[in-house]
């Protein structure tokens, strides 16, 4: 389960609308629990540097490290990541699944058509997969 403040959800939605037709992306900070309820306290927008930014997202490694440093300085954990699907559903694509690397972290996906937000946890072990998680607005 992940708790997301309504104000952060609205900020991410605005970024997604403004970034269209490209995918937008960023990092979620807050309180992280691998098997329990994580709580988002902040979001850190990142530039999408993917060559095909309309259908993929990629955060430049140095920018990602800088965001992680900011999180640590604020006493926050990495809750997960977010990105948009400007023309697709709010669930992980085959590319999202192939590129997921942070076990038990949340991957928030914003669909603009239809407008919907979904959250998924990346699970590893015998079978690597995304599991839909409950998204609670706060």
C-alpha positions as a Markdown table, in Angstrom:
| # | Residue | x | y | z |
|---|---|---|---|---|
| 1 | Unk | 0.0 | 0.0 | 0.0 |
| 2 | Unk | 1.2 | 3.5 | -0.8 |
| 3 | Unk | -0.2 | 6.8 | 0.6 |
| 4 | Unk | 0.1 | 9.8 | -1.7 |
| 5 | Unk | -0.8 | 13.3 | -0.7 |
| 6 | Unk | -3.4 | 14.8 | -3.0 |
| 7 | Unk | -1.2 | 17.9 | -3.6 |
| 8 | Unk | 1.7 | 15.7 | -4.9 |
| 9 | Unk | -0.7 | 13.7 | -7.1 |
| 10 | Unk | -1.9 | 17.0 | -8.6 |
| 11 | Unk | 1.6 | 18.2 | -9.2 |
| 12 | Unk | 2.6 | 15.0 | -10.9 |
| 13 | Unk | -0.6 | 15.2 | -13.1 |
| 14 | Unk | 0.2 | 18.8 | -14.1 |
| 15 | Unk | 3.7 | 17.7 | -15.1 |
| 16 | Unk | 2.3 | 14.8 | -17.1 |
| 17 | Unk | -0.1 | 17.1 | -18.9 |
| 18 | Unk | 2.6 | 19.7 | -19.6 |
| 19 | Unk | 5.1 | 17.1 | -20.7 |
| 20 | Unk | 2.8 | 15.5 | -23.3 |
| 21 | Unk | 3.6 | 14.0 | -25.8 |
| 22 | Unk | 6.7 | 12.8 | -24.0 |
| 23 | Unk | 6.7 | 10.7 | -20.8 |
| 24 | Unk | 7.7 | 12.6 | -17.6 |
| 25 | Unk | 9.5 | 11.0 | -14.7 |
| 26 | Unk | 10.8 | 11.5 | -11.2 |
| 27 | Unk | 11.5 | 10.0 | -7.8 |
| 28 | Unk | 9.2 | 9.6 | -4.8 |
| 29 | Unk | 10.6 | 10.3 | -1.3 |
| 30 | Unk | 9.2 | 9.6 | 2.1 |
| 31 | Unk | 8.8 | 6.7 | 4.4 |
| 32 | Unk | 9.5 | 3.3 | 2.8 |
| 33 | Unk | 8.3 | -0.1 | 4.1 |
| 34 | Unk | 9.1 | -3.1 | 1.8 |
| 35 | Unk | 6.1 | -5.1 | 2.8 |
| 36 | Unk | 3.9 | -2.5 | 4.5 |
| 37 | Unk | 2.5 | 0.9 | 3.9 |
| 38 | Unk | 4.9 | 3.4 | 2.3 |
| 39 | Unk | 4.1 | 7.1 | 2.6 |
| 40 | Unk | 5.1 | 9.7 | 0.0 |
| 41 | Unk | 6.3 | 13.0 | 1.5 |
| 42 | Unk | 7.9 | 14.6 | -1.6 |
| 43 | Unk | 8.4 | 14.2 | -5.3 |
| 44 | Unk | 11.6 | 15.0 | -7.2 |
| 45 | Unk | 11.0 | 15.7 | -10.9 |
| 46 | Unk | 13.7 | 14.5 | -13.3 |
| 47 | Unk | 14.4 | 15.1 | -16.9 |
| 48 | Unk | 13.5 | 12.2 | -19.2 |
| 49 | Unk | 16.6 | 11.6 | -21.3 |
| 50 | Unk | 15.4 | 8.5 | -23.2 |
| 51 | Unk | 16.0 | 8.6 | -26.9 |
| 52 | Unk | 12.3 | 7.7 | -27.5 |
| 53 | Unk | 10.8 | 9.8 | -24.7 |
| 54 | Unk | 7.3 | 9.4 | -26.1 |
| 55 | Unk | 7.3 | 5.7 | -25.2 |
| 56 | Unk | 10.1 | 5.3 | -22.6 |
| 57 | Unk | 11.6 | 7.1 | -19.7 |
| 58 | Unk | 15.1 | 7.3 | -18.4 |
| 59 | Unk | 16.7 | 9.3 | -15.6 |
| 60 | Unk | 20.3 | 10.3 | -16.2 |
| 61 | Unk | 22.4 | 8.5 | -13.6 |
| 62 | Unk | 24.1 | 11.6 | -12.2 |
| 63 | Unk | 20.8 | 13.4 | -11.8 |
| 64 | Unk | 19.4 | 10.3 | -10.1 |
| 65 | Unk | 22.3 | 10.3 | -7.7 |
| 66 | Unk | 21.8 | 14.0 | -6.9 |
| 67 | Unk | 18.1 | 13.3 | -6.2 |
| 68 | Unk | 19.1 | 10.4 | -3.9 |
| 69 | Unk | 21.5 | 12.8 | -2.1 |
| 70 | Unk | 18.7 | 15.3 | -1.6 |
| 71 | Unk | 16.5 | 12.6 | -0.2 |
| 72 | Unk | 19.1 | 11.5 | 2.3 |
| 73 | Unk | 19.9 | 15.1 | 3.3 |
| 74 | Unk | 16.1 | 15.5 | 4.2 |
| 75 | Unk | 16.0 | 12.2 | 6.1 |
| 76 | Unk | 13.8 | 10.5 | 3.5 |
| 77 | Unk | 13.8 | 7.1 | 2.0 |
| 78 | Unk | 13.4 | 6.2 | -1.7 |
| 79 | Unk | 9.7 | 5.2 | -1.8 |
| 80 | Unk | 9.8 | 4.7 | -5.6 |
| 81 | Unk | 9.5 | 6.3 | -9.0 |
| 82 | Unk | 6.9 | 7.8 | -11.2 |
| 83 | Unk | 6.4 | 8.3 | -14.9 |
| 84 | Unk | 3.6 | 8.9 | -17.3 |
| 85 | Unk | 2.0 | 7.0 | -20.1 |
| 86 | Unk | 0.6 | 9.9 | -22.3 |
| 87 | Unk | -1.3 | 7.5 | -24.5 |
| 88 | Unk | -1.4 | 4.3 | -22.6 |
| 89 | Unk | -2.9 | 2.6 | -19.5 |
| 90 | Unk | -1.8 | 3.2 | -15.9 |
| 91 | Unk | -0.1 | -0.1 | -15.7 |
| 92 | Unk | 3.5 | -1.3 | -16.4 |
| 93 | Unk | 4.4 | -1.8 | -20.1 |
| 94 | Unk | 6.7 | -4.6 | -21.2 |
| 95 | Unk | 9.5 | -2.0 | -21.3 |
| 96 | Unk | 8.7 | -0.9 | -17.7 |
| 97 | Unk | 8.9 | -4.6 | -16.6 |
| 98 | Unk | 12.2 | -5.2 | -18.5 |
| 99 | Unk | 13.8 | -2.1 | -17.0 |
| 100 | Unk | 12.6 | -2.3 | -13.4 |
| 101 | Unk | 15.5 | -2.6 | -10.9 |
| 102 | Unk | 14.4 | -1.5 | -7.5 |
| 103 | Unk | 12.8 | -4.4 | -5.6 |
| 104 | Unk | 9.8 | -3.7 | -3.4 |
| 105 | Unk | 9.7 | -0.1 | -4.5 |
| 106 | Unk | 6.6 | 1.5 | -5.9 |
| 107 | Unk | 6.2 | 2.6 | -9.5 |
| 108 | Unk | 3.5 | 5.2 | -9.9 |
| 109 | Unk | 2.2 | 5.4 | -13.4 |
| 110 | Unk | 0.0 | 8.3 | -14.7 |
| 111 | Unk | -2.2 | 7.7 | -17.7 |
| 112 | Unk | -3.5 | 10.7 | -19.5 |
| 113 | Unk | -5.9 | 8.8 | -21.8 |
| 114 | Unk | -7.9 | 7.9 | -19.7 |
| 115 | Unk | -6.8 | 10.1 | -16.8 |
| 116 | Unk | -5.9 | 7.6 | -14.1 |
| 117 | Unk | -3.1 | 6.9 | -11.6 |
| 118 | Unk | -2.0 | 3.4 | -10.7 |
| 119 | Unk | 0.7 | 2.1 | -8.4 |
| 120 | Unk | 2.7 | -1.1 | -8.7 |
| 121 | Unk | 5.4 | -2.8 | -6.6 |
| 122 | Unk | 8.3 | -4.5 | -8.3 |
| 123 | Unk | 8.7 | -7.9 | -6.7 |
| 124 | Unk | 11.8 | -10.2 | -7.1 |
| 125 | Unk | 12.5 | -13.7 | -6.1 |
| 126 | Unk | 11.3 | -16.8 | -7.9 |
| 127 | Unk | 9.4 | -14.7 | -10.3 |
| 128 | Unk | 10.1 | -11.0 | -11.1 |
| 129 | Unk | 6.9 | -9.1 | -11.6 |
| 130 | Unk | 4.9 | -6.0 | -10.8 |
| 131 | Unk | 2.0 | -6.4 | -8.3 |
| 132 | Unk | -0.7 | -3.8 | -8.2 |
| 133 | Unk | -0.8 | -2.0 | -4.9 |
| 134 | Unk | -3.5 | 0.0 | -3.1 |
| 135 | Unk | -3.1 | 3.7 | -3.7 |
| 136 | Unk | -4.5 | 5.8 | -0.9 |
| 137 | Unk | -4.9 | 9.6 | -1.3 |
| 138 | Unk | -4.1 | 11.7 | 1.7 |
